[in-house]
Amino acid sequence: MNPAIIEQRQSVTQQEYDAIRQFLEDSCGIVLGENKHYLVNSRLSRVVKEQGFSSLGELVSVLGSSRHRAVQVSVIDAMTTNETSWFRDNHPFESLREIILPDLSARVGQGAAIWSAACSSGQEPYSISMVIQEYLRGRPNTLPGIRIVATDISPSMLADASEGLFEESALSRGLSDEFKRRYFDQHDGYSKVKPVIRERITFKEVNLLKSFASLGRFDCIFCRNVLIYFSTDNKKDIINRLADALKPEGYLYLGGTESIASFTDRFETLRYRGGMVYKLKPESVGS
């Protein structure tokens, strides 16, 4: 192994590592494992340079100060995993098209609302909007005014997502050629999401560890592959607040490895083509 790499891996002291772990858990709920020193070093070395610090230790020394909010945001931004793709896992979007949108058309009608939590660079809310558009192509007078709220803790991710501009390499993961042609325009060497897809989405900065009641209530919430980063207590708290944010008989999507079983009994489980979606029990509204 290259000696320089060894030196880099050893440059994060245990005290610095523990301080960063505590900061992340306190500020945004992320639980960092015991042996992620190299991950911390590789992701924060850029922040050290950009923020003008001489070392990681100097950066860590100001993390607890509210006067250094920009540094705190940069650290959270760098340490947040932003792995995403179009129509990720597929089955949630199939059940959205086949089960949930028809149900909302019949039961809710005008003004239905969907929340994409931890939306990263925007692939999930744009995928949801494309599914809605496909559904409406054959039913032009249904679901008038349906809207999507897309949130993330990272200001830089939200800025990128709201632009709706993607390189060709970013379009290759899960997006069909047909959808590329139908829902994107070429723009200065990038592909730009068409207004018909973008205009129903509102992007907002939200920390799931804090109150999100101001967002209102939703008919469907996507909160996928997020809870795995939180402690058990925070998972339970977030899931029950997600339930509070749902309208009667609203739907909740979690990631494929995430479950609500040990945290709440406020949902029933609906299975569809190898996946599942949780539906809020009528009697649990406001409980």
Buried (B, 14 or more C-beta within 10 A) or exposed (E): EEEEEEEBEEBBEEEBBEBBBEBBBEBBBBBBEEEBBBBBBBBBBEBBEEBEBEEBBEBBBEBEEEEBEEBBBBBBBBBBBBEBBBBBBBBBBBBBBEBBBBBBBEEBEEEBBBBBBBBBBBBBBBBBBBBBBBBBEEEEEBBEEBBBBBBBBBEBBBEBBBBBBBEEEBBEEBBEEEBBEBBBEEEEEBBBBBEEBBEBBEBBEBBBBEEBEEBEBBBBBBBBBBBEBBEEEBBBBBBBBBBBBBBBBBBBBBBBEBBBEEBBEBBEEBEBEEBBBBBBBEEBBEE
